[in-house]
Amino acid sequence: MRVIGGKYKRLHIKTIDGQSTRPTTDKVKENIFNGLQDLEGIGLDLFAGSGGLGIEGLSRGLDKVIFVDGNFKATKMIKENLNTLHIPETQYEVYKNDAIRALKALNKRDIKFDYIFLDPPYRKSLIDQSLEKIQAFDLLNVNGTIICEFDKSEDIDTGAFKVLKKYEYGLTHVMLLTKGEDND
């Protein structure tokens, strides 16, 4: 897997061997980020896997990204990738934690995000649960964007979030969300 654009363009990042993670393909990642212009602010890469989406965000201008994954091997790989790319430690935090517990902890820190990447294991309703907590804890900034990647067989309940765009790439669907009028 590689970084598609920005400061770390063309540099490779390692992924975890086995079936525990499913990295976003280069084509899907390129299309997601080409639709997001002038990245800045703070990002959250929930279900981060190898950290590909968050690292791409840092490469393209995010000031800081918080990476969360429940798998020890994943968080170890994220740290290794960040170190390999020589990304300053001030630009990231990495946590091994369950996604919902992590959202609760972030709420206590009173952090709001400009970009939230949700790419959980497919077909487990984890996006719906995450969106519910993100809304309840008001973790998204007013002009922020949530990027959801999911299997085409899944129906996503966006709650009070408004759909900005939806893309289809074979079996993979991507949806960009923002705060709806009821969510301000």
PyMOL CGO cylinders between C-alpha atoms (Angstrom):
from pymol import cmd
from pymol.cgo import CYLINDER

trace = [
    CYLINDER, 0.00, 0.00, 0.00, 1.25, 3.51, -0.72, 0.3, 1, 1, 1, 1, 1, 1,
    CYLINDER, 1.25, 3.51, -0.72, 0.51, 7.13, 0.02, 0.3, 1, 1, 1, 1, 1, 1,
    CYLINDER, 0.51, 7.13, 0.02, -1.31, 8.55, -3.02, 0.3, 1, 1, 1, 1, 1, 1,
    CYLINDER, -1.31, 8.55, -3.02, -0.76, 12.31, -2.73, 0.3, 1, 1, 1, 1, 1, 1,
    CYLINDER, -0.76, 12.31, -2.73, 0.74, 15.14, -0.75, 0.3, 1, 1, 1, 1, 1, 1,
    CYLINDER, 0.74, 15.14, -0.75, 3.95, 15.40, 1.23, 0.3, 1, 1, 1, 1, 1, 1,
    CYLINDER, 3.95, 15.40, 1.23, 4.55, 11.63, 1.48, 0.3, 1, 1, 1, 1, 1, 1,
    CYLINDER, 4.55, 11.63, 1.48, 3.34, 10.80, -2.06, 0.3, 1, 1, 1, 1, 1, 1,
    CYLINDER, 3.34, 10.80, -2.06, 4.54, 7.46, -3.47, 0.3, 1, 1, 1, 1, 1, 1,
    CYLINDER, 4.54, 7.46, -3.47, 6.00, 6.30, -0.16, 0.3, 1, 1, 1, 1, 1, 1,
    CYLINDER, 6.00, 6.30, -0.16, 4.96, 2.82, 0.88, 0.3, 1, 1, 1, 1, 1, 1,
    CYLINDER, 4.96, 2.82, 0.88, 3.29, 1.85, 4.12, 0.3, 1, 1, 1, 1, 1, 1,
    CYLINDER, 3.29, 1.85, 4.12, 3.12, -1.67, 5.47, 0.3, 1, 1, 1, 1, 1, 1,
    CYLINDER, 3.12, -1.67, 5.47, -0.08, -3.56, 6.13, 0.3, 1, 1, 1, 1, 1, 1,
    CYLINDER, -0.08, -3.56, 6.13, -0.84, -6.34, 8.57, 0.3, 1, 1, 1, 1, 1, 1,
    CYLINDER, -0.84, -6.34, 8.57, -0.64, -9.88, 7.26, 0.3, 1, 1, 1, 1, 1, 1,
    CYLINDER, -0.64, -9.88, 7.26, -3.77, -11.97, 7.51, 0.3, 1, 1, 1, 1, 1, 1,
    CYLINDER, -3.77, -11.97, 7.51, -7.49, -11.33, 7.55, 0.3, 1, 1, 1, 1, 1, 1,
    CYLINDER, -7.49, -11.33, 7.55, -7.72, -9.02, 10.57, 0.3, 1, 1, 1, 1, 1, 1,
    CYLINDER, -7.72, -9.02, 10.57, -7.65, -5.84, 8.46, 0.3, 1, 1, 1, 1, 1, 1,
    CYLINDER, -7.65, -5.84, 8.46, -8.82, -4.88, 4.98, 0.3, 1, 1, 1, 1, 1, 1,
    CYLINDER, -8.82, -4.88, 4.98, -6.78, -1.90, 3.71, 0.3, 1, 1, 1, 1, 1, 1,
    CYLINDER, -6.78, -1.90, 3.71, -8.53, 0.64, 1.51, 0.3, 1, 1, 1, 1, 1, 1,
    CYLINDER, -8.53, 0.64, 1.51, -7.40, 0.12, -2.08, 0.3, 1, 1, 1, 1, 1, 1,
    CYLINDER, -7.40, 0.12, -2.08, -5.27, 2.80, -3.72, 0.3, 1, 1, 1, 1, 1, 1,
    CYLINDER, -5.27, 2.80, -3.72, -8.05, 3.54, -6.24, 0.3, 1, 1, 1, 1, 1, 1,
    CYLINDER, -8.05, 3.54, -6.24, -10.69, 4.08, -3.54, 0.3, 1, 1, 1, 1, 1, 1,
    CYLINDER, -10.69, 4.08, -3.54, -8.29, 6.10, -1.37, 0.3, 1, 1, 1, 1, 1, 1,
    CYLINDER, -8.29, 6.10, -1.37, -7.30, 8.31, -4.32, 0.3, 1, 1, 1, 1, 1, 1,
    CYLINDER, -7.30, 8.31, -4.32, -10.94, 9.02, -5.19, 0.3, 1, 1, 1, 1, 1, 1,
    CYLINDER, -10.94, 9.02, -5.19, -11.85, 9.77, -1.56, 0.3, 1, 1, 1, 1, 1, 1,
    CYLINDER, -11.85, 9.77, -1.56, -9.03, 12.27, -1.13, 0.3, 1, 1, 1, 1, 1, 1,
    CYLINDER, -9.03, 12.27, -1.13, -9.42, 13.87, -4.54, 0.3, 1, 1, 1, 1, 1, 1,
    CYLINDER, -9.42, 13.87, -4.54, -12.93, 14.79, -3.38, 0.3, 1, 1, 1, 1, 1, 1,
    CYLINDER, -12.93, 14.79, -3.38, -11.61, 16.37, -0.18, 0.3, 1, 1, 1, 1, 1, 1,
    CYLINDER, -11.61, 16.37, -0.18, -9.90, 19.67, -0.96, 0.3, 1, 1, 1, 1, 1, 1,
    CYLINDER, -9.90, 19.67, -0.96, -7.54, 21.73, 1.19, 0.3, 1, 1, 1, 1, 1, 1,
    CYLINDER, -7.54, 21.73, 1.19, -7.29, 19.41, 4.17, 0.3, 1, 1, 1, 1, 1, 1,
    CYLINDER, -7.29, 19.41, 4.17, -6.47, 21.05, 7.47, 0.3, 1, 1, 1, 1, 1, 1,
    CYLINDER, -6.47, 21.05, 7.47, -7.36, 20.60, 11.10, 0.3, 1, 1, 1, 1, 1, 1,
    CYLINDER, -7.36, 20.60, 11.10, -7.65, 17.44, 13.18, 0.3, 1, 1, 1, 1, 1, 1,
    CYLINDER, -7.65, 17.44, 13.18, -8.58, 13.99, 11.92, 0.3, 1, 1, 1, 1, 1, 1,
    CYLINDER, -8.58, 13.99, 11.92, -9.72, 10.78, 13.58, 0.3, 1, 1, 1, 1, 1, 1,
    CYLINDER, -9.72, 10.78, 13.58, -8.93, 7.44, 11.94, 0.3, 1, 1, 1, 1, 1, 1,
    CYLINDER, -8.93, 7.44, 11.94, -11.25, 5.07, 13.81, 0.3, 1, 1, 1, 1, 1, 1,
    CYLINDER, -11.25, 5.07, 13.81, -10.78, 1.36, 12.98, 0.3, 1, 1, 1, 1, 1, 1,
    CYLINDER, -10.78, 1.36, 12.98, -7.42, 2.54, 11.62, 0.3, 1, 1, 1, 1, 1, 1,
    CYLINDER, -7.42, 2.54, 11.62, -5.93, -0.82, 10.58, 0.3, 1, 1, 1, 1, 1, 1,
    CYLINDER, -5.93, -0.82, 10.58, -2.50, 0.07, 9.18, 0.3, 1, 1, 1, 1, 1, 1,
    CYLINDER, -2.50, 0.07, 9.18, -3.30, 3.78, 9.34, 0.3, 1, 1, 1, 1, 1, 1,
    CYLINDER, -3.30, 3.78, 9.34, -3.59, 4.31, 5.59, 0.3, 1, 1, 1, 1, 1, 1,
    CYLINDER, -3.59, 4.31, 5.59, -6.45, 6.82, 5.63, 0.3, 1, 1, 1, 1, 1, 1,
    CYLINDER, -6.45, 6.82, 5.63, -5.07, 8.89, 8.49, 0.3, 1, 1, 1, 1, 1, 1,
    CYLINDER, -5.07, 8.89, 8.49, -1.56, 8.89, 7.01, 0.3, 1, 1, 1, 1, 1, 1,
    CYLINDER, -1.56, 8.89, 7.01, -2.98, 10.01, 3.66, 0.3, 1, 1, 1, 1, 1, 1,
    CYLINDER, -2.98, 10.01, 3.66, -4.76, 12.81, 5.54, 0.3, 1, 1, 1, 1, 1, 1,
    CYLINDER, -4.76, 12.81, 5.54, -1.51, 13.90, 7.19, 0.3, 1, 1, 1, 1, 1, 1,
    CYLINDER, -1.51, 13.90, 7.19, 0.27, 13.76, 3.84, 0.3, 1, 1, 1, 1, 1, 1,
    CYLINDER, 0.27, 13.76, 3.84, -2.37, 16.03, 2.31, 0.3, 1, 1, 1, 1, 1, 1,
    CYLINDER, -2.37, 16.03, 2.31, -2.39, 18.67, 5.02, 0.3, 1, 1, 1, 1, 1, 1,
    CYLINDER, -2.39, 18.67, 5.02, -4.11, 17.58, 8.23, 0.3, 1, 1, 1, 1, 1, 1,
    CYLINDER, -4.11, 17.58, 8.23, -2.36, 19.09, 11.24, 0.3, 1, 1, 1, 1, 1, 1,
    CYLINDER, -2.36, 19.09, 11.24, -2.89, 16.05, 13.46, 0.3, 1, 1, 1, 1, 1, 1,
    CYLINDER, -2.89, 16.05, 13.46, -4.57, 12.64, 13.34, 0.3, 1, 1, 1, 1, 1, 1,
    CYLINDER, -4.57, 12.64, 13.34, -5.66, 10.40, 16.20, 0.3, 1, 1, 1, 1, 1, 1,
    CYLINDER, -5.66, 10.40, 16.20, -5.48, 6.73, 15.18, 0.3, 1, 1, 1, 1, 1, 1,
    CYLINDER, -5.48, 6.73, 15.18, -7.60, 4.14, 17.01, 0.3, 1, 1, 1, 1, 1, 1,
    CYLINDER, -7.60, 4.14, 17.01, -7.73, 0.40, 16.48, 0.3, 1, 1, 1, 1, 1, 1,
    CYLINDER, -7.73, 0.40, 16.48, -8.64, -2.47, 18.80, 0.3, 1, 1, 1, 1, 1, 1,
    CYLINDER, -8.64, -2.47, 18.80, -5.94, -4.77, 17.43, 0.3, 1, 1, 1, 1, 1, 1,
    CYLINDER, -5.94, -4.77, 17.43, -2.47, -4.60, 19.03, 0.3, 1, 1, 1, 1, 1, 1,
    CYLINDER, -2.47, -4.60, 19.03, -0.76, -5.63, 15.77, 0.3, 1, 1, 1, 1, 1, 1,
    CYLINDER, -0.76, -5.63, 15.77, -2.58, -2.82, 13.98, 0.3, 1, 1, 1, 1, 1, 1,
    CYLINDER, -2.58, -2.82, 13.98, -1.51, -0.11, 16.43, 0.3, 1, 1, 1, 1, 1, 1,
    CYLINDER, -1.51, -0.11, 16.43, 2.06, -1.42, 16.33, 0.3, 1, 1, 1, 1, 1, 1,
    CYLINDER, 2.06, -1.42, 16.33, 1.99, -1.27, 12.50, 0.3, 1, 1, 1, 1, 1, 1,
    CYLINDER, 1.99, -1.27, 12.50, 0.56, 2.28, 12.55, 0.3, 1, 1, 1, 1, 1, 1,
    CYLINDER, 0.56, 2.28, 12.55, 3.41, 3.45, 14.80, 0.3, 1, 1, 1, 1, 1, 1,
    CYLINDER, 3.41, 3.45, 14.80, 5.95, 1.71, 12.57, 0.3, 1, 1, 1, 1, 1, 1,
    CYLINDER, 5.95, 1.71, 12.57, 4.49, 3.36, 9.45, 0.3, 1, 1, 1, 1, 1, 1,
    CYLINDER, 4.49, 3.36, 9.45, 4.46, 6.81, 11.06, 0.3, 1, 1, 1, 1, 1, 1,
    CYLINDER, 4.46, 6.81, 11.06, 8.09, 6.36, 12.17, 0.3, 1, 1, 1, 1, 1, 1,
    CYLINDER, 8.09, 6.36, 12.17, 9.17, 5.08, 8.74, 0.3, 1, 1, 1, 1, 1, 1,
    CYLINDER, 9.17, 5.08, 8.74, 7.68, 8.19, 7.12, 0.3, 1, 1, 1, 1, 1, 1,
    CYLINDER, 7.68, 8.19, 7.12, 9.37, 10.41, 9.76, 0.3, 1, 1, 1, 1, 1, 1,
    CYLINDER, 9.37, 10.41, 9.76, 6.07, 12.05, 10.69, 0.3, 1, 1, 1, 1, 1, 1,
    CYLINDER, 6.07, 12.05, 10.69, 6.64, 14.21, 13.78, 0.3, 1, 1, 1, 1, 1, 1,
    CYLINDER, 6.64, 14.21, 13.78, 5.12, 12.79, 16.98, 0.3, 1, 1, 1, 1, 1, 1,
    CYLINDER, 5.12, 12.79, 16.98, 3.32, 16.10, 17.54, 0.3, 1, 1, 1, 1, 1, 1,
    CYLINDER, 3.32, 16.10, 17.54, 1.14, 15.27, 14.51, 0.3, 1, 1, 1, 1, 1, 1,
    CYLINDER, 1.14, 15.27, 14.51, -0.38, 12.04, 15.78, 0.3, 1, 1, 1, 1, 1, 1,
    CYLINDER, -0.38, 12.04, 15.78, -1.63, 9.94, 18.66, 0.3, 1, 1, 1, 1, 1, 1,
    CYLINDER, -1.63, 9.94, 18.66, -2.13, 6.16, 18.43, 0.3, 1, 1, 1, 1, 1, 1,
    CYLINDER, -2.13, 6.16, 18.43, -4.42, 4.20, 20.75, 0.3, 1, 1, 1, 1, 1, 1,
    CYLINDER, -4.42, 4.20, 20.75, -5.32, 0.53, 21.07, 0.3, 1, 1, 1, 1, 1, 1,
    CYLINDER, -5.32, 0.53, 21.07, -8.94, 0.72, 22.08, 0.3, 1, 1, 1, 1, 1, 1,
    CYLINDER, -8.94, 0.72, 22.08, -12.44, -0.37, 21.20, 0.3, 1, 1, 1, 1, 1, 1,
    CYLINDER, -12.44, -0.37, 21.20, -14.00, 2.27, 18.90, 0.3, 1, 1, 1, 1, 1, 1,
    CYLINDER, -14.00, 2.27, 18.90, -16.96, 3.12, 21.12, 0.3, 1, 1, 1, 1, 1, 1,
    CYLINDER, -16.96, 3.12, 21.12, -14.81, 3.37, 24.26, 0.3, 1, 1, 1, 1, 1, 1,
    CYLINDER, -14.81, 3.37, 24.26, -12.38, 5.55, 22.31, 0.3, 1, 1, 1, 1, 1, 1,
    CYLINDER, -12.38, 5.55, 22.31, -15.20, 7.90, 21.27, 0.3, 1, 1, 1, 1, 1, 1,
    CYLINDER, -15.20, 7.90, 21.27, -16.28, 8.19, 24.92, 0.3, 1, 1, 1, 1, 1, 1,
    CYLINDER, -16.28, 8.19, 24.92, -12.69, 8.98, 25.94, 0.3, 1, 1, 1, 1, 1, 1,
    CYLINDER, -12.69, 8.98, 25.94, -12.33, 11.59, 23.18, 0.3, 1, 1, 1, 1, 1, 1,
    CYLINDER, -12.33, 11.59, 23.18, -15.58, 13.19, 24.33, 0.3, 1, 1, 1, 1, 1, 1,
    CYLINDER, -15.58, 13.19, 24.33, -14.09, 13.61, 27.82, 0.3, 1, 1, 1, 1, 1, 1,
    CYLINDER, -14.09, 13.61, 27.82, -11.10, 15.39, 26.24, 0.3, 1, 1, 1, 1, 1, 1,
    CYLINDER, -11.10, 15.39, 26.24, -13.49, 17.82, 24.53, 0.3, 1, 1, 1, 1, 1, 1,
    CYLINDER, -13.49, 17.82, 24.53, -11.92, 17.29, 21.09, 0.3, 1, 1, 1, 1, 1, 1,
    CYLINDER, -11.92, 17.29, 21.09, -13.77, 18.10, 17.88, 0.3, 1, 1, 1, 1, 1, 1,
    CYLINDER, -13.77, 18.10, 17.88, -12.65, 16.72, 14.55, 0.3, 1, 1, 1, 1, 1, 1,
    CYLINDER, -12.65, 16.72, 14.55, -12.58, 18.18, 11.07, 0.3, 1, 1, 1, 1, 1, 1,
    CYLINDER, -12.58, 18.18, 11.07, -12.35, 14.75, 9.40, 0.3, 1, 1, 1, 1, 1, 1,
    CYLINDER, -12.35, 14.75, 9.40, -13.41, 11.38, 10.77, 0.3, 1, 1, 1, 1, 1, 1,
    CYLINDER, -13.41, 11.38, 10.77, -12.54, 8.22, 8.82, 0.3, 1, 1, 1, 1, 1, 1,
    CYLINDER, -12.54, 8.22, 8.82, -14.76, 5.20, 9.51, 0.3, 1, 1, 1, 1, 1, 1,
    CYLINDER, -14.76, 5.20, 9.51, -13.59, 2.03, 7.77, 0.3, 1, 1, 1, 1, 1, 1,
    CYLINDER, -13.59, 2.03, 7.77, -14.58, -0.80, 10.14, 0.3, 1, 1, 1, 1, 1, 1,
    CYLINDER, -14.58, -0.80, 10.14, -14.76, -4.51, 9.41, 0.3, 1, 1, 1, 1, 1, 1,
    CYLINDER, -14.76, -4.51, 9.41, -17.62, -4.97, 6.96, 0.3, 1, 1, 1, 1, 1, 1,
    CYLINDER, -17.62, -4.97, 6.96, -21.12, -6.16, 7.89, 0.3, 1, 1, 1, 1, 1, 1,
    CYLINDER, -21.12, -6.16, 7.89, -20.93, -5.55, 11.64, 0.3, 1, 1, 1, 1, 1, 1,
    CYLINDER, -20.93, -5.55, 11.64, -23.08, -2.38, 11.97, 0.3, 1, 1, 1, 1, 1, 1,
    CYLINDER, -23.08, -2.38, 11.97, -20.08, -0.58, 13.43, 0.3, 1, 1, 1, 1, 1, 1,
    CYLINDER, -20.08, -0.58, 13.43, -20.58, 2.53, 11.31, 0.3, 1, 1, 1, 1, 1, 1,
    CYLINDER, -20.58, 2.53, 11.31, -24.12, 3.01, 12.63, 0.3, 1, 1, 1, 1, 1, 1,
    CYLINDER, -24.12, 3.01, 12.63, -22.94, 2.63, 16.23, 0.3, 1, 1, 1, 1, 1, 1,
    CYLINDER, -22.94, 2.63, 16.23, -20.03, 5.00, 15.64, 0.3, 1, 1, 1, 1, 1, 1,
    CYLINDER, -20.03, 5.00, 15.64, -22.17, 7.65, 13.94, 0.3, 1, 1, 1, 1, 1, 1,
    CYLINDER, -22.17, 7.65, 13.94, -24.62, 7.51, 16.83, 0.3, 1, 1, 1, 1, 1, 1,
    CYLINDER, -24.62, 7.51, 16.83, -21.83, 8.21, 19.36, 0.3, 1, 1, 1, 1, 1, 1,
    CYLINDER, -21.83, 8.21, 19.36, -20.16, 10.86, 17.18, 0.3, 1, 1, 1, 1, 1, 1,
    CYLINDER, -20.16, 10.86, 17.18, -23.48, 12.69, 17.04, 0.3, 1, 1, 1, 1, 1, 1,
    CYLINDER, -23.48, 12.69, 17.04, -24.30, 12.19, 20.73, 0.3, 1, 1, 1, 1, 1, 1,
    CYLINDER, -24.30, 12.19, 20.73, -20.86, 13.46, 21.79, 0.3, 1, 1, 1, 1, 1, 1,
    CYLINDER, -20.86, 13.46, 21.79, -20.81, 16.23, 19.15, 0.3, 1, 1, 1, 1, 1, 1,
    CYLINDER, -20.81, 16.23, 19.15, -17.32, 15.20, 18.01, 0.3, 1, 1, 1, 1, 1, 1,
    CYLINDER, -17.32, 15.20, 18.01, -17.55, 16.68, 14.47, 0.3, 1, 1, 1, 1, 1, 1,
    CYLINDER, -17.55, 16.68, 14.47, -16.80, 20.35, 13.83, 0.3, 1, 1, 1, 1, 1, 1,
    CYLINDER, -16.80, 20.35, 13.83, -19.49, 22.40, 12.08, 0.3, 1, 1, 1, 1, 1, 1,
    CYLINDER, -19.49, 22.40, 12.08, -17.91, 22.13, 8.62, 0.3, 1, 1, 1, 1, 1, 1,
    CYLINDER, -17.91, 22.13, 8.62, -16.38, 18.72, 9.31, 0.3, 1, 1, 1, 1, 1, 1,
    CYLINDER, -16.38, 18.72, 9.31, -16.67, 15.62, 7.14, 0.3, 1, 1, 1, 1, 1, 1,
    CYLINDER, -16.67, 15.62, 7.14, -17.14, 11.96, 8.04, 0.3, 1, 1, 1, 1, 1, 1,
    CYLINDER, -17.14, 11.96, 8.04, -15.84, 9.48, 5.48, 0.3, 1, 1, 1, 1, 1, 1,
    CYLINDER, -15.84, 9.48, 5.48, -17.50, 6.05, 5.72, 0.3, 1, 1, 1, 1, 1, 1,
    CYLINDER, -17.50, 6.05, 5.72, -16.30, 3.01, 3.79, 0.3, 1, 1, 1, 1, 1, 1,
    CYLINDER, -16.30, 3.01, 3.79, -18.56, -0.03, 3.81, 0.3, 1, 1, 1, 1, 1, 1,
    CYLINDER, -18.56, -0.03, 3.81, -19.74, -3.11, 1.93, 0.3, 1, 1, 1, 1, 1, 1,
    CYLINDER, -19.74, -3.11, 1.93, -22.46, -2.54, -0.67, 0.3, 1, 1, 1, 1, 1, 1,
    CYLINDER, -22.46, -2.54, -0.67, -24.73, -5.00, 1.17, 0.3, 1, 1, 1, 1, 1, 1,
    CYLINDER, -24.73, -5.00, 1.17, -24.84, -2.69, 4.21, 0.3, 1, 1, 1, 1, 1, 1,
    CYLINDER, -24.84, -2.69, 4.21, -27.52, -0.07, 4.80, 0.3, 1, 1, 1, 1, 1, 1,
    CYLINDER, -27.52, -0.07, 4.80, -26.05, 2.82, 6.75, 0.3, 1, 1, 1, 1, 1, 1,
    CYLINDER, -26.05, 2.82, 6.75, -28.25, 4.84, 9.10, 0.3, 1, 1, 1, 1, 1, 1,
    CYLINDER, -28.25, 4.84, 9.10, -26.78, 8.33, 8.85, 0.3, 1, 1, 1, 1, 1, 1,
    CYLINDER, -26.78, 8.33, 8.85, -28.98, 9.64, 11.67, 0.3, 1, 1, 1, 1, 1, 1,
    CYLINDER, -28.98, 9.64, 11.67, -28.93, 13.43, 11.71, 0.3, 1, 1, 1, 1, 1, 1,
    CYLINDER, -28.93, 13.43, 11.71, -25.89, 13.61, 9.43, 0.3, 1, 1, 1, 1, 1, 1,
    CYLINDER, -25.89, 13.61, 9.43, -26.38, 14.86, 5.88, 0.3, 1, 1, 1, 1, 1, 1,
    CYLINDER, -26.38, 14.86, 5.88, -25.01, 12.87, 2.90, 0.3, 1, 1, 1, 1, 1, 1,
    CYLINDER, -25.01, 12.87, 2.90, -22.65, 15.03, 0.82, 0.3, 1, 1, 1, 1, 1, 1,
    CYLINDER, -22.65, 15.03, 0.82, -21.57, 12.39, -1.70, 0.3, 1, 1, 1, 1, 1, 1,
    CYLINDER, -21.57, 12.39, -1.70, -21.80, 8.67, -2.26, 0.3, 1, 1, 1, 1, 1, 1,
    CYLINDER, -21.80, 8.67, -2.26, -19.43, 6.61, -4.40, 0.3, 1, 1, 1, 1, 1, 1,
    CYLINDER, -19.43, 6.61, -4.40, -19.52, 2.98, -5.52, 0.3, 1, 1, 1, 1, 1, 1,
    CYLINDER, -19.52, 2.98, -5.52, -16.42, 0.94, -6.35, 0.3, 1, 1, 1, 1, 1, 1,
    CYLINDER, -16.42, 0.94, -6.35, -17.56, -2.61, -7.01, 0.3, 1, 1, 1, 1, 1, 1,
    CYLINDER, -17.56, -2.61, -7.01, -18.43, -4.13, -3.62, 0.3, 1, 1, 1, 1, 1, 1,
    CYLINDER, -18.43, -4.13, -3.62, -17.11, -1.09, -1.74, 0.3, 1, 1, 1, 1, 1, 1,
    CYLINDER, -17.11, -1.09, -1.74, -19.23, 1.98, -1.10, 0.3, 1, 1, 1, 1, 1, 1,
    CYLINDER, -19.23, 1.98, -1.10, -18.00, 5.30, 0.29, 0.3, 1, 1, 1, 1, 1, 1,
    CYLINDER, -18.00, 5.30, 0.29, -20.21, 7.99, 1.77, 0.3, 1, 1, 1, 1, 1, 1,
    CYLINDER, -20.21, 7.99, 1.77, -19.20, 11.51, 2.82, 0.3, 1, 1, 1, 1, 1, 1,
    CYLINDER, -19.20, 11.51, 2.82, -21.31, 13.00, 5.61, 0.3, 1, 1, 1, 1, 1, 1,
    CYLINDER, -21.31, 13.00, 5.61, -21.52, 16.36, 7.34, 0.3, 1, 1, 1, 1, 1, 1,
    CYLINDER, -21.52, 16.36, 7.34, -23.62, 17.82, 10.11, 0.3, 1, 1, 1, 1, 1, 1,
    CYLINDER, -23.62, 17.82, 10.11, -27.25, 18.17, 9.15, 0.3, 1, 1, 1, 1, 1, 1,
    CYLINDER, -27.25, 18.17, 9.15, -29.33, 21.19, 10.13, 0.3, 1, 1, 1, 1, 1, 1,
    CYLINDER, -29.33, 21.19, 10.13, -30.66, 19.30, 13.18, 0.3, 1, 1, 1, 1, 1, 1,
    CYLINDER, -30.66, 19.30, 13.18, -27.11, 18.48, 14.21, 0.3, 1, 1, 1, 1, 1, 1,
    CYLINDER, -27.11, 18.48, 14.21, -25.59, 21.96, 14.63, 0.3, 1, 1, 1, 1, 1, 1,
]
cmd.load_cgo(trace, "trace")
